């Protein structure tokens, strides 16, 4: 079962439209899909015509710790059409952060629910609220893939940087790195501005930019107002064609991922297979330092940040973990330093200044990362 979270803190970028129609398109391909409406505004629920349901069987009821309101996930699933089911949302979902704020691992609540008991679905698709709060963090934690719809507007990229920063935080805090793909939405081929915005977005995301483009199409709005997917409303429309193409592209990605996983498993099994032992060589083997220990040397990471209160250096060399060992010492005049012992190799890294991820301004070497931003890089 693959989990796809559709997230962008900017409203009006086609997030819920994508959640509804991607879910429907994948369902039409023969895969079983569960759509979870994790937005208290309930737009995905309304967009699929489920407006007259009881309010005690919703996403809120599967997340709450209130014993009187809590429900098993199976009890909150509503059928939509063939191969597509929905867990609806209600306004009560907006209170869940206050309920769980003092609970340990509250940000993994949805992940724990989805992984505790296998569900009979090929895909779970989560429609996130237009914010980067508790609910979105839960969705990102549960995701194998984060799909970021970006409309062709001047404000389209403003919220994306914070979303990518949250994904990097998840990587550091809980060692979870979902794949990230950007999706161009509300694209008007008649304007040069749309093409300019698309080129800018593509230059940021590079190979993580999906080939499919969701064109500006009034049929998408008409379908939502009728409470059906665009494929049900008009399967010959540009909206239907685009979302079927998106489903096909993502399914092709998943097939490739499965092939890669199988290859990795085969290689891993081969590496860890029992090997014959040369007893004579083993007995005579002297105890010596490893080559990496012999060649290891200390590198000083330094940055000028006179107003900073706390700075860490994280990277491949410490598994991107923020802890006492990664903390820099304040030297003088706003300069911070940390000496790190490193073996020869190539390492990606960043500074974390008062919780904000920052590139090394004194190092021009950098590479794109999986979150659509960049990491500094050092070669030893």
Secondary structure, 3 states (H helix, E strand, C coil): CEEEEECCCCCCCCHHHHHHHHHHHHHHCCCCEEEEECCCCCHHHHHCCCCCCCCCCCHHHHHCCCCCCCCCHHHHEEEEECCEEEECCCHHHHHHHHHHCCCCCHHHHHHHHHHHCCCCCCEEEEECCCCCCHHHHHHHHHCCEEEEEEECCCCCCCCHHHHHHHHHHHHHHHCCCCEEEEEEEEECCCCHHHHHHHHHHHHHHHHHEEEEEEECCHHHHHHHHHCCCHHHHCCCCHHHHHHHHHHHHHHHHHHHHHHHHHHHHHHHHHHCCCCCCCHHHHHHCCCCCCHHHHHCEEEEEEEECCCCCCEEEEEHHHCCCCCHHHECEECCCCEEEEEEEECCCEEEEEEEECCEEECCCCCCCEEECCCCCEEEEEEC
